[in-house]
Amino acid sequence: MTQNPTWQDTSARDRAAWRRHGATDVTELDIGSLPTACTGRPDLRALLFPAESNRWLTHGEIAERSAGTASWLRANGLRPGARVLLCGHNSAALVLAYFAVLRAGATVVLANPAYTSEELAHLVTDSQAEWAFAAHPATERIAGLGLQLVPLDEPLPEAALDRVTDDEHELALLAYTSGTTGTPKGVPLTHGNLLASIRAAMQAWRWREDDVLVHSLPLSHQHGLGGVHATLLAGSSAVILPDFDPARLTEAMRAHGATVLFAVPAIYERLVDDAPEALATPTLRLAVSGSAPLSPALADRLAQVMGVPPLERYGSTESGLDVSNVIDGPRIPGTVGLPLPGVELRIADESGDDAPEGEILLRGPQVFTGYWNRPEATREAFHPGGWFRTGDLGRLDPDTGYLRITGRKKELIITGGLNVYPREVELALERHPRIAEAAVAGLPSPRWGEQVTAWVVPTGPVDSDDLRAHCRKLLAAYKCPKQVFVVDSLPRNSMGKLRRSALEPPERQAR
């Protein structure tokens, strides 16, 4: 087994901190009880919502209000272990509902508010969700799915607390990630998984009580939720924006003295293009980038305008936060750093044997144990010994131990930090009455990292705008093709299998 290089190559200060706050120690709290982490200071301000008349939620208020709603849920029939859909844009109500579901002993099913009725129906059917918290306009798409619906646009109901979950092995989240079959797969994550991940990152990044996170990432995604988890666990504060807007984000950074920023490369690209001067926030000490590769050129531009180099990290829906650049020491362009404490990492060949370059395998308390009701997909996802196969390819730098991502074994498209699997889009396109077959791949995009691109073989006249409109009825907007090429045939091998790597724009094929 390849030795985890974290302990040899980080600074002594980092090693001491990580050992002192071991990421594998997940028994003190569960995620639902994070609002009670600062019970000695209930008036301590935790989360600010500028779009809601600058409303503050204190640690004590989050604990009390979420407990009240949890009790109301239990009194009205919510069973421990039941699944509850959570669908809305960033808001105080969304945060309170999230912790209420967990404190009632139920499992949150994360749903992007951009999802169509069809996408939401799949999540509900697959997870067997019984309840939903949702905000307009998602309430209209959920109304016919047979769920007990609690609107997030109205004051949340409350009652006296009667139970708080305390089992680290209990499921906290059911997050959905697309699969090569075209249907999203459920990823069950326990309280222990989530805490192991965020505690390791907090110590790696030296999260402090006086830190101020300015946060525009969606709380319907683990990347967004991680910022809330860390804030409550550290007793620090965060400014939660409803969505990403360059001017609004940089204004909040200056107004509130941001020390920490979470973003994806697509957001950083917009910021350096639209508001480079405003990014120069003297208080900023940490700018984390994840969910998609950060180009060395963009990293250099960010360091120049922000005054601090961005810190890249690596993880996945199935394994949480796994690898990060160290806060002290070199930030090597094109690398994502070292395994976090508690994380074991190997590079393996097709047989699962150690190799200098190959698939990235992970093991540790942050890694899930299998897909929701998908035994075959679970078997394919793990090598013997509990090693999760990420589908990403990489190698470890022989001198520093830093991980360099060299490609993706899976066919995932990462556009603006969001995951899109080609087959899901292909299936949507092939439902059009004049499309015989379709192929989808990601093409490089300076704004999005990759853009969803389609090649279609028509049976009659087709129009690109019409095809995109057709997709928008079936898929979230970010999954819809930004460009469509009409072709006579798709590249296939002798066995008839699609050669996705051979998909190219017509002008490139003509050369």
C-alpha positions in Angstrom: 0.0 0.0 0.0 1.2 3.5 -0.9 2.1 5.3 2.3 -0.1 8.3 3.1 2.4 11.2 2.5 0.5 13.7 4.7 2.4 13.1 7.8 5.9 13.4 6.3 5.4 16.5 4.2 3.3 18.9 6.1 4.7 21.4 8.6 5.2 20.3 12.2 2.5 22.8 13.2 0.0 21.2 10.9 0.9 17.7 12.0 0.5 18.6 15.7 -2.9 20.2 15.1 -4.2 17.4 13.0 -3.2 14.8 15.6 -4.7 16.9 18.4 -8.0 17.2 16.5 -8.1 13.7 14.9 -10.5 13.5 12.0 -11.4 10.0 13.0 -12.9 11.1 16.3 -16.5 11.6 15.3 -18.3 10.5 18.4 -18.7 13.8 20.3 -21.4 15.3 18.0 -23.6 14.5 15.1 -24.3 16.9 12.3 -27.8 17.6 13.5 -26.4 18.7 16.9 -23.8 21.2 15.4 -26.0 24.1 16.5 -25.4 23.1 20.1 -21.6 23.1 19.7 -21.6 26.6 21.3 -24.2 26.0 24.0 -22.2 28.2 26.4 -22.6 31.2 24.1 -26.1 31.0 22.7 -26.1 34.7 21.7 -23.0 34.2 19.5 -23.8 35.3 16.0 -23.5 32.5 13.4 -25.1 33.1 10.1 -26.0 36.4 8.4 -28.5 36.6 5.5 -28.1 40.0 3.9 -31.0 39.3 1.4 -33.4 38.8 4.3 -33.0 42.3 5.8 -29.6 41.4 7.2 -31.1 38.8 9.5 -28.7 37.1 11.9 -29.2 33.6 13.2 -27.3 33.0 16.5 -26.0 29.6 17.5 -28.7 29.5 20.2 -31.5 30.4 17.8 -30.5 27.7 15.3 -30.4 25.2 18.1 -33.8 26.2 19.6 -35.7 26.8 16.3 -34.5 23.6 14.6 -35.3 21.6 17.8 -38.8 23.0 17.8 -39.4 22.1 14.1 -37.9 18.7 14.7 -40.4 18.0 17.5 -43.3 19.2 15.3 -42.1 16.8 12.6 -42.1 13.9 15.0 -45.4 14.8 16.4 -46.9 14.9 12.9 -45.7 11.4 12.0 -42.1 11.7 10.7 -40.4 8.4 11.4 -36.8 8.1 12.4 -34.8 7.2 9.3 -37.4 8.5 6.9 -36.2 10.5 3.9 -37.1 14.2 3.6 -36.5 16.2 0.4 -34.9 19.6 0.9 -35.2 21.9 -2.1 -34.7 25.6 -2.0 -32.2 28.5 -2.6 -30.0 29.6 0.3 -32.1 31.0 3.1 -32.4 31.0 6.9 -35.5 28.8 6.6 -33.5 26.2 4.5 -30.8 26.1 7.2 -33.3 25.7 10.0 -35.2 23.0 8.1 -32.0 21.1 7.3 -31.0 20.8 11.0 -34.6 20.1 12.0 -34.8 17.1 9.8 -31.5 15.8 11.2 -32.4 16.4 14.8 -35.7 14.5 14.2 -33.6 11.5 13.3 -34.5 11.6 9.6 -32.4 11.7 6.5 -32.1 14.8 4.2 -32.4 14.2 0.5 -30.6 17.1 -1.2 -32.4 18.5 -4.3 -31.1 21.3 -6.5 -33.9 23.8 -6.9 -33.2 24.0 -10.6 -34.3 20.4 -11.1 -37.3 19.8 -13.3 -40.4 17.9 -12.2 -39.1 14.8 -13.8 -35.7 15.0 -12.0 -37.4 15.6 -8.7 -39.8 12.7 -9.3 -36.9 10.4 -9.8 -35.3 11.5 -6.5 -38.6 11.0 -4.6 -39.2 7.6 -6.1 -35.7 6.3 -5.6 -35.3 7.6 -2.1 -38.9 6.8 -1.1 -39.1 10.3 0.5 -42.2 11.0 2.5 -41.8 14.7 3.3 -40.4 17.7 1.6 -39.3 21.2 2.6 -39.4 23.4 -0.5 -39.5 27.0 -1.6 -41.3 28.6 -4.6 -41.1 27.9 -7.5 -40.0 24.3 -6.6 -43.1 23.8 -4.5 -45.1 23.8 -7.7 -43.0 21.0 -9.2 -43.2 19.0 -6.0 -46.9 19.4 -5.2 -48.0 16.5 -7.3 -45.4 14.0 -6.0 -47.4 12.7 -3.0 -45.2 14.2 -0.3 -46.2 16.0 2.9 -45.0 19.4 1.9 -43.7 22.1 4.3 -43.2 25.5 2.5 -40.0 27.3 3.2 -41.6 30.6 2.2 -43.7 30.6 5.4 -42.7 30.5 9.1 -41.6 27.0 10.0 -43.9 25.1 12.4 -42.4 24.4 15.9 -43.2 22.4 19.0 -41.3 21.4 22.2 -38.3 19.2 21.6 -38.7 15.5 22.3 -35.7 13.9 20.6 -32.2 14.6 19.2 -30.4 11.9 17.2 -27.0 10.9 18.6 -26.0 8.0 16.4 -22.9 8.7 14.3 -23.8 5.7 12.0 -27.3 7.1 11.3 -27.8 8.4 7.8 -27.6 12.2 7.6 -27.7 12.9 3.9 -28.8 11.2 0.7 -27.0 13.1 -2.0 -27.5 12.2 -5.7 -24.8 11.9 -8.3 -25.4 11.0 -11.9 -24.3 7.6 -13.2 -23.2 6.3 -16.6 -26.6 4.7 -17.0 -28.1 8.2 -17.1 -30.1 7.9 -13.9 -28.8 9.6 -10.7 -27.5 7.3 -7.9 -28.1 8.0 -4.2 -25.0 8.4 -2.0 -25.9 7.7 1.6 -23.7 9.7 4.0 -23.7 9.2 7.8 -23.2 11.8 10.4 -19.7 10.3 11.0 -18.8 10.6 7.3 -19.7 14.3 7.2 -18.0 15.1 10.5 -14.8 13.3 9.6 -14.6 15.2 6.4 -15.2 18.7 7.8 -13.1 18.3 10.9 -10.1 17.2 8.8 -10.5 20.2 6.5 -11.0 22.6 9.5 -7.7 21.6 11.0 -5.9 21.6 7.7 -7.1 25.2 7.1 -6.8 26.3 10.7 -10.4 27.5 11.0 -10.7 30.0 13.8 -13.4 31.4 15.9 -12.8 34.9 14.4 -13.1 33.6 10.8 -15.8 35.1 8.6 -16.9 33.0 5.6 -18.6 34.8 2.8 -20.6 32.1 1.1 -22.6 32.0 -2.2 -22.3 28.3 -3.0 -25.7 26.5 -3.0 -26.6 24.8 0.3 -28.3 22.1 -1.9 -24.7 20.8 -2.5 -22.2 19.3 -0.1 -19.6 22.0 -0.9 -22.1 24.6 0.3 -23.2 22.7 3.3 -19.6 22.2 4.4 -19.2 25.9 5.0 -22.2 25.9 7.4 -20.9 22.8 9.2 -17.5 24.3 9.7 -18.9 27.7 10.9 -21.1 26.1 13.5 -18.4 23.7 14.7 -15.8 26.4 15.0 -18.1 29.0 16.6 -17.3 31.4 13.9 -19.6 33.3 11.5 -20.7 33.2 7.9 -22.4 35.6 5.5 -24.9 33.5 3.4 -25.8 34.9 0.0 -28.9 33.6 -1.9 -26.8 32.9 -5.0 -23.7 34.0 -6.8 -23.5 37.6 -8.1 -20.0 39.1 -8.5 -20.9 42.6 -7.2 -22.9 41.3 -4.3 -20.2 38.8 -3.3 -17.3 41.3 -3.4 -19.5 43.9 -1.5 -20.2 41.4 1.2 -16.5 40.5 1.4 -15.5 44.1 2.0 -18.4 45.0 4.3 -18.0 42.0 6.6 -14.2 41.6 6.6 -14.2 38.2 4.9 -11.3 35.9 6.0 -12.5 32.8 4.1 -14.0 32.3 0.7 -15.3 29.1 -0.8 -15.8 29.0 -4.6 -15.5 27.0 -7.7 -13.3 27.9 -10.7 -16.2 29.2 -12.7 -17.0 31.7 -9.9 -13.4 32.8 -9.6 -13.2 33.2 -13.4 -16.2 35.6 -13.2 -14.8 37.5 -10.3 -11.4 38.2 -11.9 -13.2 39.2 -15.2 -16.0 41.3 -13.7 -14.6 42.7 -10.4 -10.8 42.2 -10.0 -10.2 45.4 -8.0 -13.0 44.5 -5.6 -11.4 41.1 -4.9 -8.6 42.8 -3.0 -9.9 42.2 0.5 -7.2 42.9 3.1 -8.8 40.6 5.7 -8.9 37.5 3.3 -6.5 34.7 4.4 -8.0 31.7 2.7 -9.6 31.3 -0.7 -10.6 27.6 -1.3 -11.3 26.2 -4.8 -12.9 22.9 -5.5 -15.4 20.8 -7.5 -13.5 21.3 -10.7 -9.8 21.8 -11.8 -8.3 25.3 -11.3 -6.0 26.2 -14.1 -2.5 27.5 -13.2 -3.2 30.7 -15.2 -6.3 31.5 -13.2 -4.6 30.6 -10.0 -1.9 33.1 -10.8 -4.4 35.8 -11.6 -6.3 35.2 -8.4 -3.1 35.4 -6.3 -2.3 38.8 -7.9 -5.7 40.4 -7.4 -6.6 38.8 -4.0 -3.2 39.0 -2.4 -3.4 35.3 -1.3 -2.9 32.3 -3.5 -6.0 30.1 -3.9 -5.9 26.8 -2.1 -7.1 23.8 -4.2 -8.7 20.8 -2.6 -10.1 17.6 -4.0 -13.1 15.4 -3.1 -16.3 13.9 -4.3 -19.9 13.3 -3.4 -19.0 9.8 -2.3 -15.9 10.7 -0.2 -16.3 14.3 0.9 -13.1 16.3 1.3 -10.1 14.1 0.8 -7.0 16.1 -0.3 -5.9 19.7 0.2 -3.0 22.0 -0.3 -1.4 22.8 3.0 -2.0 26.3 4.4 1.8 26.8 4.9 4.2 25.6 2.2 4.1 25.6 -1.6 1.0 25.7 -3.7 2.1 23.8 -6.7 0.1 24.7 -9.8 -1.9 21.8 -11.2 -1.8 19.8 -7.9 -4.5 19.5 -5.2 -2.1 18.9 -2.3 -1.9 16.1 0.3 -4.4 13.7 1.8 -6.2 15.1 4.8 -5.8 13.5 8.2 -7.6 10.2 8.4 -7.6 9.8 4.7 -5.7 6.9 3.0 -4.9 7.4 -0.7 -3.5 5.0 -3.3 -2.7 5.2 -7.0 -3.6 1.9 -8.6 -3.7 0.2 -12.0 -6.7 -1.7 -13.4 -5.9 -4.7 -11.2 -5.9 -2.6 -8.1 -2.1 -2.9 -7.6 0.0 0.1 -6.7 1.2 2.1 -9.7 3.0 5.4 -10.3 0.1 6.7 -12.3 -3.5 5.4 -12.4 -6.8 5.5 -10.7 -7.1 7.4 -7.4 -8.4 5.1 -4.6 -9.5 6.4 -1.2 -10.3 4.9 2.1 -11.2 6.5 5.5 -14.0 7.5 7.8 -15.3 10.2 5.3 -15.9 7.6 2.6 -19.5 6.3 2.0 -20.0 2.5 2.1 -22.2 2.0 -1.0 -24.9 3.4 -3.3 -28.5 3.6 -2.3 -30.2 0.3 -3.4 -27.6 -0.2 -6.1 -25.6 -3.4 -5.1 -24.0 -3.8 -8.5 -22.9 -0.2 -8.7 -21.5 -0.6 -5.1 -19.5 -3.7 -6.1 -18.0 -1.8 -9.1 -17.2 1.2 -6.9 -14.8 -0.6 -4.5 -11.6 -2.6 -4.7 -11.1 -5.2 -2.0 -10.2 -3.8 1.4 -12.7 -1.0 1.2 -10.9 1.2 -1.3 -13.2 3.5 -3.1 -12.6 3.8 -6.9 -13.0 7.6 -7.6 -12.8 7.1 -11.4 -10.2 10.0 -11.5 -6.7 9.4 -12.7 -3.7 10.9 -11.0 -0.1 10.5 -9.8 1.8 11.6 -6.7 4.7 13.9 -7.1 7.8 11.9 -6.0 9.4 14.9 -4.1 6.4 16.5 -2.3 3.8 13.7 -2.3 1.3 16.2 -3.8 -1.5 14.7 -5.8 -1.8 15.7 -9.5 -5.1 14.9 -11.2 -4.2 13.7 -14.8 -7.6 12.9 -16.1 -10.9 11.2 -15.5 -11.7 7.6 -16.0 -15.3 8.3 -15.7 -17.1 10.4 -18.3 -18.2 13.1 -16.0 -18.5 16.7 -17.2 -17.8 19.3 -14.6 -19.4 22.6 -15.7 -19.3 25.6 -13.3 -18.5 23.2 -10.5 -21.6 21.1 -11.1 -21.5 17.4 -12.3 -23.2 16.3 -15.5 -23.1 12.8 -16.8 -23.3 12.5 -20.6 -25.7 9.6 -20.7 -28.4 11.5 -18.8 -28.3 14.3 -21.4 -28.2 11.8 -24.3 -31.3 10.1 -23.0 -33.1 13.5 -22.8 -32.1 14.4 -26.4 -33.1 11.0 -27.8 -36.7 11.6 -26.5 -37.0 14.4 -29.1 -39.2 13.0 -31.9 -36.7 14.0 -34.6 -33.5 12.7 -33.0 -32.3 9.2 -33.8 -29.3 9.2 -31.5 -27.2 11.6 -29.6 -23.7 11.8 -28.0 -22.7 14.3 -25.3 -19.2 15.4 -24.1 -17.6 18.3 -22.4 -15.6 20.8 -24.4 -13.2 23.3 -22.8 -14.7 26.6 -21.8 -12.9 29.6 -20.3 -16.0 30.5 -18.2 -17.4 27.1 -17.2 -14.3 24.9 -17.2 -16.2 22.6 -19.5 -19.4 23.2 -21.4 -22.0 20.5 -22.2 -21.9 19.8 -25.9 -24.1 17.5 -28.0 -23.7 15.7 -31.3 -27.1 14.6 -32.8 -28.1 12.4 -35.7 -31.5 13.7 -36.8 -34.4 11.9 -38.6 -35.7 15.2 -40.0 -35.2 19.0 -39.8 -34.0 20.1 -36.3 -33.1 23.4 -34.8 -30.5 23.9 -32.0 -32.7 26.3 -30.1 -35.6 23.8 -30.3 -33.4 21.0 -29.0 -32.2 23.1 -26.1 -35.7 24.1 -25.2 -36.7 20.4 -25.3 -33.8 19.6 -22.9 -34.9 22.4 -20.5 -38.2 20.6 -20.0 -36.4 17.5 -18.8 -33.2 18.7 -17.2 -31.8 21.4 -15.0 -30.5 24.3 -17.1 -26.8 23.6 -16.3 -27.2 20.1 -17.8 -28.6 21.3 -21.1 -26.2 21.5 -24.1 -24.7 24.9 -24.7 -23.8 23.9 -28.2 -25.3 21.3 -30.6 -23.7 19.8 -33.7 -25.9 18.1 -36.3 -23.9 15.1 -37.8 -24.6 12.3 -40.2 -23.3 9.6 -37.8 -21.6 9.1 -34.5 -18.0 7.7 -34.1 -18.2 4.0 -33.0 -15.8 1.1 -32.8 -16.1 -2.2 -34.4 -18.4 -3.5 -31.7 -20.7 -0.5 -32.2 -19.7 1.2 -28.9 -19.6 5.0 -29.0 -16.1 6.4 -29.2 -16.7 9.5 -27.0 -13.1 10.6 -27.2 -13.5 11.0 -31.0 -16.2 13.6 -30.6 -14.9 16.9 -32.0 -16.4 20.1 -33.3 -16.9 20.0 -37.1 -14.3 22.6 -37.8 -11.7 20.6 -35.9 -12.7 17.4 -37.8 -12.3 19.3 -41.1 -8.6 20.1 -40.5 
